[in-house]
Amino acid sequence: MAKPSAKSSTRVPKMVVFDLDYTLWPFWVDTHMDPPFHKNGDGKVVDSRGYVVQYYPDTPKVLKYLQEKNIGMSVASRTGETDGAEQLIQLFGWNKYFQNKQIYPGSKVTHINKISKNCNIKLEEMIFFDDEERNIVDVEHLGVVSILIRKGMTMPVLINGLKTFSDIRSNV
């Protein structure tokens, strides 16, 4: 009979990095929306056409959960609509959650490396959530646990991702 492993502790990332489009919200900010954004009289975030802009329902729960667990959060987005993305983060009240934001066209490798450097967090202490497989593949090559998501950020996706991180990092 095998002895229980001494390494049965749960490992937690120091930083969770999120993509934005189709990860925290269900659209491409640079093609599906029409910035600038503002809050209307009802307090809803709308684009310049008056279209109500919504995020995935679990996104606020995910962000609050990580904040309560004292796990850092950052954003890595390739959008060309940098001002619009920043505006939405501000209007949704999410700036308080993110230690670092890398929002500009280019490789997620560059984004992740800058977050690592700016936050003084090793790549192997990070987990990355994105809806695009090419980004997952690129970031995995850096040694970052990377989770492909299909239908936006949800609490089950987060919990399963954190478990995956713990399983991978506990076996090293």
N, CA, C and O of each residue as an XYZ file, in Angstrom:
688
protein
N       0.835     -1.188      0.000
C       0.000      0.000      0.000
C       0.879      1.249      0.000
O       1.844      1.337      0.758
N       0.539      2.208     -0.851
C       1.353      3.415     -0.987
C       1.092      4.363      0.169
O      -0.034      4.514      0.643
N       2.173      4.997      0.605
C       2.047      6.010      1.658
C       1.500      7.301      1.050
O       1.767      7.606     -0.113
N       0.739      8.053      1.834
C       0.286      9.347      1.329
C       1.493     10.243      1.065
O       2.477     10.219      1.806
N       1.401     11.021      0.011
C       2.494     11.911     -0.355
C       2.617     13.052      0.660
O       1.623     13.579      1.161
N       3.859     13.407      0.940
C       4.103     14.552      1.816
C       3.744     15.845      1.092
O       3.550     16.885      1.720
N       3.657     15.770     -0.239
C       3.342     16.945     -1.044
C       1.856     17.031     -1.347
O       1.483     17.345     -2.477
N       1.012     16.767     -0.390
C      -0.428     16.813     -0.642
C      -1.006     18.205     -0.401
O      -2.224     18.382     -0.392
N      -0.134     19.191     -0.207
C      -0.623     20.543      0.015
C      -1.113     21.151     -1.295
O      -0.682     20.758     -2.379
N      -2.005     22.101     -1.178
C      -2.566     22.764     -2.342
C      -1.686     23.952     -2.709
O      -1.410     24.812     -1.872
N      -1.253     23.992     -3.945
C      -0.460     25.116     -4.446
C      -1.397     26.113     -5.105
O      -2.309     25.728     -5.838
N      -1.175     27.371     -4.847
C      -2.023     28.432     -5.373
C      -1.142     29.382     -6.185
O      -0.029     29.696     -5.764
N      -1.620     29.842     -7.337
C      -0.814     30.796     -8.108
C      -0.720     32.137     -7.381
O      -1.592     32.501     -6.593
N       0.364     32.860     -7.669
C       0.490     34.215     -7.125
C      -0.207     35.228     -8.028
O      -0.550     36.330     -7.600
N      -0.413     34.827     -9.307
C      -1.025     35.744    -10.263
C      -1.914     34.966    -11.225
O      -1.509     33.950    -11.790
N      -3.144     35.472    -11.398
C      -4.055     34.964    -12.417
C      -4.120     36.033    -13.509
O      -4.387     37.203    -13.234
N      -3.870     35.611    -14.751
C      -3.902     36.538    -15.876
C      -5.082     36.174    -16.774
O      -5.260     35.019    -17.161
N      -5.877     37.186    -17.091
C      -7.057     36.994    -17.931
C      -6.905     37.723    -19.253
O      -6.412     38.850    -19.304
N      -7.334     37.065    -20.321
C      -7.634     37.744    -21.570
C      -8.939     38.511    -21.310
O      -9.584     38.286    -20.286
N      -9.331     39.398    -22.204
C     -10.581     40.140    -22.056
C     -11.687     39.621    -22.976
O     -12.708     39.111    -22.513
N     -11.466     39.760    -24.298
C     -12.493     39.406    -25.271
C     -12.805     37.918    -25.240
O     -11.914     37.079    -25.366
N     -14.070     37.610    -25.070
C     -14.581     36.238    -24.970
C     -13.974     35.466    -23.799
O     -13.998     34.236    -23.771
N     -13.434     36.203    -22.840
C     -12.948     35.601    -21.602
C     -13.669     36.258    -20.425
O     -14.344     35.572    -19.656
N     -13.535     37.576    -20.275
C     -14.272     38.280    -19.225
C     -15.570     38.890    -19.746
O     -16.507     39.117    -18.980
N     -15.622     39.155    -21.065
C     -16.851     39.652    -21.677
C     -17.077     38.964    -23.022
O     -16.126     38.512    -23.660
N     -18.363     38.884    -23.458
C     -18.729     38.069    -24.628
C     -18.714     38.814    -25.970
O     -19.693     38.761    -26.715
N     -17.627     39.497    -26.277
C     -17.514     40.225    -27.541
C     -16.054     40.605    -27.770
O     -15.221     40.512    -26.869
N     -15.762     41.040    -29.011
C     -14.481     41.670    -29.328
C     -14.711     43.158    -29.230
O     -15.516     43.717    -29.975
N     -14.018     43.798    -28.328
C     -14.231     45.227    -28.100
C     -13.891     46.040    -29.347
O     -14.449     47.119    -29.545
N     -12.986     45.543    -30.190
C     -12.571     46.316    -31.364
C     -13.447     46.101    -32.599
O     -13.298     46.824    -33.584
N     -14.357     45.124    -32.568
C     -15.205     44.903    -33.749
C     -16.697     44.866    -33.441
O     -17.499     45.255    -34.289
N     -17.091     44.415    -32.263
C     -18.512     44.273    -31.940
C     -19.105     45.484    -31.223
O     -20.326     45.622    -31.150
N     -18.267     46.346    -30.705
C     -18.730     47.502    -29.944
C     -18.317     48.791    -30.653
O     -17.481     48.781    -31.557
N     -18.912     49.885    -30.232
C     -18.627     51.180    -30.847
C     -18.258     52.191    -29.755
O     -19.116     52.946    -29.299
N     -16.985     52.212    -29.333
C     -16.553     53.160    -28.302
C     -16.754     54.598    -28.785
O     -16.926     54.806    -29.986
N     -16.740     55.577    -27.920
C     -16.455     55.462    -26.483
C     -17.660     54.946    -25.698
O     -18.797     54.953    -26.169
N     -17.360     54.505    -24.491
C     -18.370     53.938    -23.606
C     -18.680     54.931    -22.496
O     -17.858     55.785    -22.164
N     -19.862     54.811    -21.933
C     -20.244     55.628    -20.777
C     -21.385     54.926    -20.047
O     -21.937     53.937    -20.529
N     -21.722     55.453    -18.886
C     -22.882     54.930    -18.157
C     -24.089     55.782    -18.511
O     -24.014     57.010    -18.538
N     -25.213     55.108    -18.785
C     -26.440     55.839    -19.097
C     -27.163     56.229    -17.808
O     -26.646     55.992    -16.716
N     -28.337     56.816    -17.922
C     -29.102     57.264    -16.763
C     -29.468     56.149    -15.800
O     -29.683     56.397    -14.614
N     -29.543     54.912    -16.305
C     -29.858     53.752    -15.461
C     -28.614     53.142    -14.821
O     -28.708     52.162    -14.083
N     -27.440     53.729    -15.107
C     -26.198     53.189    -14.550
C     -25.630     52.031    -15.347
O     -24.681     51.380    -14.909
N     -26.205     51.766    -16.523
C     -25.706     50.681    -17.374
C     -24.616     51.215    -18.287
O     -24.667     52.361    -18.734
N     -23.626     50.368    -18.558
C     -22.557     50.745    -19.473
C     -23.073     50.546    -20.898
O     -23.582     49.481    -21.245
N     -22.931     51.592    -21.717
C     -23.388     51.546    -23.103
C     -22.291     52.057    -24.032
O     -21.410     52.814    -23.624
N     -22.366     51.620    -25.302
C     -21.427     52.153    -26.282
C     -22.027     53.410    -26.906
O     -23.091     53.862    -26.483
N     -21.358     53.976    -27.906
C     -21.807     55.257    -28.467
C     -23.148     55.162    -29.187
O     -23.789     56.186    -29.423
N     -23.589     53.945    -29.544
C     -24.895     53.741    -30.176
C     -25.996     53.511    -29.143
O     -27.172     53.403    -29.493
N     -25.606     53.436    -27.860
C     -26.583     53.172    -26.804
C     -26.764     51.692    -26.521
O     -27.630     51.307    -25.737
N     -25.945     50.859    -27.161
C     -26.022     49.412    -26.957
C     -25.467     49.064    -25.568
O     -24.349     49.454    -25.229
N     -26.245     48.334    -24.773
C     -25.819     47.956    -23.421
C     -24.688     46.930    -23.515
O     -24.804     45.918    -24.207
N     -23.609     47.207    -22.813
C     -22.426     46.356    -22.820
C     -22.447     45.501    -21.555
O     -22.522     46.020    -20.441
N     -22.380     44.188    -21.744
C     -22.421     43.294    -20.593
C     -21.191     42.393    -20.564
O     -20.598     42.091    -21.600
N     -20.825     41.977    -19.370
C     -19.759     41.010    -19.172
C     -20.401     39.663    -18.874
O     -21.613     39.570    -18.680
N     -19.563     38.603    -18.840
C     -20.103     37.297    -18.468
C     -20.613     37.358    -17.033
O     -19.985     37.991    -16.184
N     -21.748     36.707    -16.748
C     -22.382     36.818    -15.425
C     -21.470     36.485    -14.238
O     -21.590     37.109    -13.184
N     -20.562     35.515    -14.390
C     -19.700     35.116    -13.269
C     -18.458     35.980    -13.105
O     -17.754     35.852    -12.104
N     -18.170     36.859    -14.067
C     -16.913     37.620    -13.998
C     -16.737     38.355    -12.667
O     -15.671     38.232    -12.064
N     -17.727     39.116    -12.176
C     -17.519     39.793    -10.887
C     -17.265     38.813     -9.742
O     -16.453     39.095     -8.860
N     -17.951     37.660     -9.743
C     -17.744     36.649     -8.690
C     -16.318     36.114     -8.741
O     -15.675     35.939     -7.705
N     -15.831     35.858     -9.942
C     -14.464     35.352    -10.130
C     -13.448     36.357     -9.579
O     -12.536     35.986     -8.840
N     -13.612     37.619     -9.942
C     -12.673     38.651     -9.498
C     -12.707     38.834     -7.980
O     -11.662     38.943     -7.340
N     -13.908     38.869     -7.411
C     -14.039     39.018     -5.954
C     -13.448     37.815     -5.220
O     -12.780     37.976     -4.199
N     -13.691     36.615     -5.737
C     -13.168     35.387     -5.122
C     -11.636     35.441     -5.051
O     -11.047     35.165     -4.006
N     -11.008     35.795     -6.160
C      -9.542     35.847     -6.186
C      -9.007     36.939     -5.260
O      -7.988     36.760     -4.593
N      -9.711     38.076     -5.230
C      -9.301     39.155     -4.326
C      -9.381     38.700     -2.868
O      -8.480     38.975     -2.077
N     -10.452     38.009     -2.521
C     -10.620     37.517     -1.148
C      -9.551     36.492     -0.777
O      -9.190     36.369      0.393
N      -9.046     35.761     -1.763
C      -7.989     34.765     -1.543
C      -6.596     35.387     -1.639
O      -5.591     34.682     -1.550
N      -6.536     36.718     -1.822
C      -5.262     37.441     -1.962
C      -4.400     36.914     -3.107
O      -3.177     36.838     -2.991
N      -5.048     36.554     -4.205
C      -4.347     36.126     -5.408
C      -4.355     37.304     -6.378
O      -5.413     37.850     -6.693
N      -3.185     37.687     -6.843
C      -3.062     38.811     -7.765
C      -3.737     38.532     -9.097
O      -3.898     37.380     -9.498
N      -4.127     39.595     -9.773
C      -4.782     39.476    -11.074
C      -4.227     40.520    -12.030
O      -3.925     41.650    -11.644
N      -4.103     40.112    -13.282
C      -3.665     41.008    -14.346
C      -4.438     40.692    -15.620
O      -5.143     39.687    -15.710
N      -4.287     41.577    -16.600
C      -4.958     41.432    -17.885
C      -3.915     41.389    -18.991
O      -2.948     42.151    -18.983
N      -4.128     40.478    -19.950
C      -3.311     40.407    -21.155
C      -4.261     40.334    -22.344
O      -4.898     39.305    -22.571
N      -4.358     41.429    -23.105
C      -5.281     41.481    -24.230
C      -4.560     41.991    -25.470
O      -3.750     42.915    -25.399
N      -4.867     41.374    -26.605
C      -4.261     41.760    -27.881
C      -5.093     42.768    -28.648
O      -4.753     43.088    -29.787
N      -6.156     43.276    -28.078
C      -7.053     44.157    -28.817
C      -6.332     45.417    -29.316
O      -5.406     45.926    -28.685
N      -6.790     45.886    -30.459
C      -6.297     47.162    -30.956
C      -7.071     48.326    -30.359
O      -6.644     49.476    -30.468
N      -8.199     48.040    -29.733
C      -9.047     49.061    -29.109
C      -8.641     49.215    -27.645
O      -9.417     48.918    -26.736
N      -7.411     49.685    -27.435
C      -6.866     49.775    -26.075
C      -7.650     50.751    -25.208
O      -7.923     50.467    -24.042
N      -8.014     51.903    -25.774
C      -8.756     52.899    -24.991
C     -10.123     52.363    -24.584
O     -10.548     52.547    -23.443
N     -10.816     51.701    -25.512
C     -12.131     51.139    -25.212
C     -12.061     50.061    -24.147
O     -12.901     50.018    -23.249
N     -11.060     49.186    -24.241
C     -10.898     48.119    -23.242
C     -10.627     48.724    -21.865
O     -11.216     48.305    -20.869
N      -9.735     49.707    -21.817
C      -9.432     50.379    -20.542
C     -10.672     51.064    -19.987
O     -10.927     51.027    -18.783
N     -11.442     51.690    -20.874
C     -12.659     52.380    -20.456
C     -13.666     51.401    -19.853
O     -14.281     51.698    -18.829
N     -13.837     50.234    -20.481
C     -14.776     49.247    -19.951
C     -14.323     48.732    -18.586
O     -15.141     48.593    -17.677
N     -13.047     48.453    -18.437
C     -12.527     47.998    -17.137
C     -12.842     49.039    -16.063
O     -13.257     48.695    -14.957
N     -12.642     50.306    -16.400
C     -12.909     51.385    -15.445
C     -14.402     51.499    -15.155
O     -14.794     51.605    -13.993
N     -15.239     51.480    -16.186
C     -16.688     51.634    -15.998
C     -17.308     50.447    -15.255
O     -18.279     50.617    -14.517
N     -16.753     49.249    -15.447
C     -17.240     48.070    -14.723
C     -16.731     48.041    -13.280
O     -17.165     47.198    -12.495
N     -15.814     48.949    -12.917
C     -15.278     48.998    -11.554
C     -14.234     47.930    -11.283
O     -14.063     47.504    -10.140
N     -13.536     47.494    -12.319
C     -12.584     46.393    -12.176
C     -11.137     46.826    -11.976
O     -10.287     45.978    -11.705
N     -10.828     48.112    -12.098
C      -9.434     48.546    -11.934
C      -8.865     48.134    -10.578
O      -7.672     47.857    -10.458
N      -9.722     48.095     -9.558
C      -9.270     47.742     -8.209
C      -8.739     46.311     -8.126
O      -8.035     45.969     -7.176
N      -9.068     45.474     -9.110
C      -8.650     44.080     -9.075
C      -7.298     43.824     -9.751
O      -6.584     42.896     -9.371
N      -6.945     44.634    -10.742
C      -5.806     44.304    -11.589
C      -4.527     45.027    -11.187
O      -4.484     46.256    -11.117
N      -3.481     44.234    -10.924
C      -2.174     44.786    -10.587
C      -1.465     45.312    -11.832
O      -0.679     46.257    -11.754
N      -1.745     44.699    -12.976
C      -1.049     45.077    -14.197
C      -1.967     44.818    -15.376
O      -2.698     43.828    -15.400
N      -1.927     45.715    -16.361
C      -2.727     45.539    -17.565
C      -1.820     45.706    -18.779
O      -1.174     46.739    -18.953
N      -1.786     44.695    -19.596
C      -1.060     44.746    -20.863
C      -2.117     44.622    -21.959
O      -2.557     43.522    -22.295
N      -2.516     45.768    -22.507
C      -3.601     45.807    -23.491
C      -3.091     46.522    -24.737
O      -3.028     47.751    -24.777
N      -2.727     45.743    -25.753
C      -2.233     46.270    -27.027
C      -2.038     45.082    -27.967
O      -1.882     43.949    -27.513
N      -2.048     45.340    -29.290
C      -1.831     44.249    -30.239
C      -0.429     43.653    -30.060
O       0.514     44.347    -29.680
N      -0.321     42.367    -30.340
C       0.981     41.701    -30.247
C       0.862     40.356    -29.575
O      -0.235     39.886    -29.274
N       1.990     39.753    -29.347
C       2.050     38.400    -28.793
C       1.739     38.377    -27.302
O       2.170     39.244    -26.542
N       0.983     37.367    -26.908
C       0.705     37.182    -25.478
C       1.990     36.853    -24.724
O       2.065     37.071    -23.515
N       2.991     36.337    -25.411
C       4.289     36.069    -24.779
C       4.857     37.379    -24.226
O       5.343     37.421    -23.096
N       4.794     38.437    -25.023
C       5.264     39.757    -24.580
C       4.435     40.243    -23.398
O       4.982     40.726    -22.407
N       3.109     40.114    -23.505
C       2.220     40.547    -22.418
C       2.585     39.845    -21.101
O       2.762     40.489    -20.068
N       2.692     38.515    -21.163
C       2.938     37.716    -19.952
C       4.312     38.027    -19.367
O       4.460     38.154    -18.151
N       5.311     38.148    -20.230
C       6.656     38.478    -19.728
C       6.684     39.842    -19.050
O       7.367     40.014    -18.041
N       5.949     40.815    -19.590
C       5.903     42.146    -18.958
C       5.178     42.092    -17.613
O       5.601     42.734    -16.652
N       4.090     41.329    -17.546
C       3.377     41.183    -16.270
C       4.300     40.547    -15.242
O       4.367     41.001    -14.100
N       5.006     39.505    -15.640
C       5.934     38.820    -14.744
C       6.986     39.797    -14.211
O       7.253     39.846    -13.010
N       7.571     40.566    -15.117
C       8.617     41.524    -14.725
C       8.047     42.654    -13.861
O       8.601     42.977    -12.810
N       6.937     43.253    -14.311
C       6.351     44.402    -13.600
C       5.856     44.042    -12.201
O       5.904     44.865    -11.287
N       5.381     42.810    -12.042
C       4.818     42.376    -10.755
C       5.803     41.546     -9.939
O       5.497     41.138     -8.819
N       6.979     41.298    -10.496
C       8.008     40.502     -9.832
C       7.472     39.125     -9.418
O       7.631     38.683     -8.280
N       6.834     38.472    -10.386
C       6.263     37.148    -10.163
C       6.811     36.213    -11.229
O       6.784     36.530    -12.418
N       7.304     35.068    -10.801
C       7.866     34.091    -11.725
C       6.763     33.520    -12.615
O       5.607     33.411    -12.204
N       7.140     33.161    -13.831
C       6.178     32.603    -14.786
C       5.504     31.352    -14.238
O       4.314     31.136    -14.468
N       6.260     30.527    -13.514
C       5.674     29.286    -12.996
C       4.740     29.521    -11.806
O       4.128     28.580    -11.301
N       4.629     30.776    -11.359
C       3.697     31.134    -10.281
C       2.409     31.766    -10.829
O       1.595     32.299    -10.075
N       2.243     31.693    -12.172
C       1.100     32.314    -12.831
C       0.203     31.263    -13.467
O       0.637     30.161    -13.801
N      -1.074     31.643    -13.626
C      -2.027     30.865    -14.419
C      -2.698     31.841    -15.370
O      -2.968     32.988    -15.015
N      -2.963     31.373    -16.582
C      -3.475     32.219    -17.651
C      -4.749     31.615    -18.231
O      -4.795     30.424    -18.541
N      -5.788     32.444    -18.376
C      -7.066     32.028    -18.952
C      -7.309     32.804    -20.247
O      -7.233     34.033    -20.268
N      -7.603     32.073    -21.326
C      -7.825     32.703    -22.622
C      -8.756     31.817    -23.447
O      -8.836     30.609    -23.222
N      -9.459     32.427    -24.404
C     -10.369     31.671    -25.266
C      -9.724     31.257    -26.580
O     -10.346     30.533    -27.356
N      -8.501     31.690    -26.854
C      -7.857     31.361    -28.125
C      -6.726     30.362    -27.927
O      -5.799     30.587    -27.148
N      -6.828     29.258    -28.650
C      -5.851     28.183    -28.506
C      -4.430     28.634    -28.835
O      -3.480     28.207    -28.178
N      -4.272     29.492    -29.846
C      -2.916     29.939    -30.212
C      -2.242     30.663    -29.046
O      -1.035     30.526    -28.845
N      -3.011     31.428    -28.282
C      -2.455     32.130    -27.123
C      -2.089     31.149    -26.017
O      -1.062     31.300    -25.355
N      -2.935     30.144    -25.823
C      -2.661     29.116    -24.813
C      -1.355     28.404    -25.147
O      -0.501     28.225    -24.279
N      -1.201     28.000    -26.405
C       0.013     27.299    -26.840
C       1.245     28.182    -26.630
O       2.253     27.723    -26.093
N       1.165     29.444    -27.051
C       2.300     30.366    -26.906
C       2.709     30.535    -25.447
O       3.895     30.489    -25.123
N       1.727     30.731    -24.567
C       2.015     31.010    -23.151
C       2.458     29.741    -22.420
O       3.293     29.804    -21.518
N       1.904     28.597    -22.804
C       2.360     27.333    -22.204
C       3.846     27.116    -22.445
O       4.539     26.561    -21.592
N       4.345     27.551    -23.609
C       5.773     27.411    -23.914
C       6.647     28.200    -22.934
O       7.834     27.910    -22.786
N       6.065     29.185    -22.277
C       6.803     29.953    -21.261
C       6.857     29.220    -19.920
O       7.614     29.602    -19.028
N       6.050     28.165    -19.783
C       5.979     27.448    -18.511
C       4.848     27.925    -17.622
O       4.805     27.592    -16.437
N       3.928     28.707    -18.183
C       2.768     29.200    -17.436
C       1.634     28.189    -17.614
O       1.337     27.777    -18.735
N       1.001     27.789    -16.503
C      -0.182     26.935    -16.609
C      -1.243     27.761    -17.330
O      -1.605     28.850    -16.885
N      -1.741     27.227    -18.456
C      -2.656     27.977    -19.309
C      -3.931     27.182    -19.546
O      -3.885     25.997    -19.878
N      -5.063     27.844    -19.373
C      -6.369     27.196    -19.440
C      -7.179     27.783    -20.593
O      -7.451     28.983    -20.626
N      -7.556     26.930    -21.533
C      -8.408     27.328    -22.641
C      -9.854     27.316    -22.163
O     -10.337     26.316    -21.631
N     -10.532     28.435    -22.358
C     -11.929     28.493    -21.953
C     -12.811     28.618    -23.186
O     -12.436     29.258    -24.169
N     -13.979     28.003    -23.125
C     -14.862     27.911    -24.295
C     -16.033     28.882    -24.257
O     -16.419     29.410    -25.300
N     -16.604     29.130    -23.094
C     -17.815     29.946    -23.022
C     -17.711     30.999    -21.930
O     -18.657     31.213    -21.172
N     -16.578     31.645    -21.853
C     -16.395     32.715    -20.887
C     -15.989     32.220    -19.513
O     -16.080     31.034    -19.196
N     -15.539     33.166    -18.712
C     -15.069     32.874    -17.363
C     -16.256     32.574    -16.467
O     -17.212     33.347    -16.402
N     -16.185     31.436    -15.773
C     -17.204     31.056    -14.795
C     -16.492     30.604    -13.528
O     -15.291     30.332    -13.548
N     -17.217     30.525    -12.447
C     -16.625     30.011    -11.203
C     -16.134     28.580    -11.378
O     -15.024     28.280    -10.938
N     -16.905     27.665    -12.004
C     -16.376     26.308    -12.204
C     -15.084     26.281    -13.040
O     -14.177     25.500    -12.754
N     -15.005     27.135    -14.069
C     -13.780     27.202    -14.873
C     -12.615     27.650    -13.994
O     -11.525     27.083    -14.070
N     -12.845     28.668    -13.157
C     -11.793     29.147    -12.258
C     -11.352     28.058    -11.290
O     -10.157     27.789    -11.164
N     -12.300     27.432    -10.607
C     -11.977     26.412     -9.599
C     -11.229     25.242    -10.244
O     -10.249     24.747     -9.687
N     -11.693     24.801    -11.418
C     -11.003     23.719    -12.121
C      -9.603     24.145    -12.555
O      -8.663     23.352    -12.499
N      -9.467     25.395    -12.988
C      -8.150     25.920    -13.363
C      -7.197     25.965    -12.181
O      -6.028     25.599    -12.305
N      -7.693     26.411    -11.040
C      -6.851     26.459     -9.833
C      -6.451     25.053     -9.392
O      -5.337     24.842     -8.913
N      -7.355     24.096     -9.555
C      -7.029     22.702     -9.226
C      -5.956     22.170    -10.179
O      -5.019     21.493     -9.756
N      -6.103     22.483    -11.461
C      -5.095     22.074    -12.457
C      -3.742     22.654    -12.090
O      -2.734     21.949    -12.113
N      -3.715     23.958    -11.744
C      -2.468     24.606    -11.334
C      -1.850     23.868    -10.155
O      -0.664     23.539    -10.170
N      -2.656     23.612     -9.141
C      -2.171     22.926     -7.928
C      -1.635     21.540     -8.269
O      -0.565     21.153     -7.798
N      -2.374     20.793     -9.085
C      -1.935     19.440     -9.458
C      -0.606     19.478    -10.194
O       0.283     18.677     -9.907
N      -0.458     20.409    -11.149
C       0.773     20.506    -11.929
C       1.934     20.969    -11.053
O       3.017     20.385    -11.104
N       1.722     21.997    -10.259
C       2.808     22.585     -9.471
C       3.166     21.762     -8.235
O       4.271     21.898     -7.710
N       2.260     20.918     -7.765
C       2.564     20.054     -6.603
C       3.412     18.865     -7.015
O       4.014     18.209     -6.165
N       3.465     18.583     -8.298
C       4.222     17.422     -8.774
C       5.569     17.799     -9.365
O       6.135     17.050    -10.160
N       6.081     18.957     -8.977
C       7.413     19.356     -9.463
C       8.422     19.409     -8.364
O       9.585     19.727     -8.610
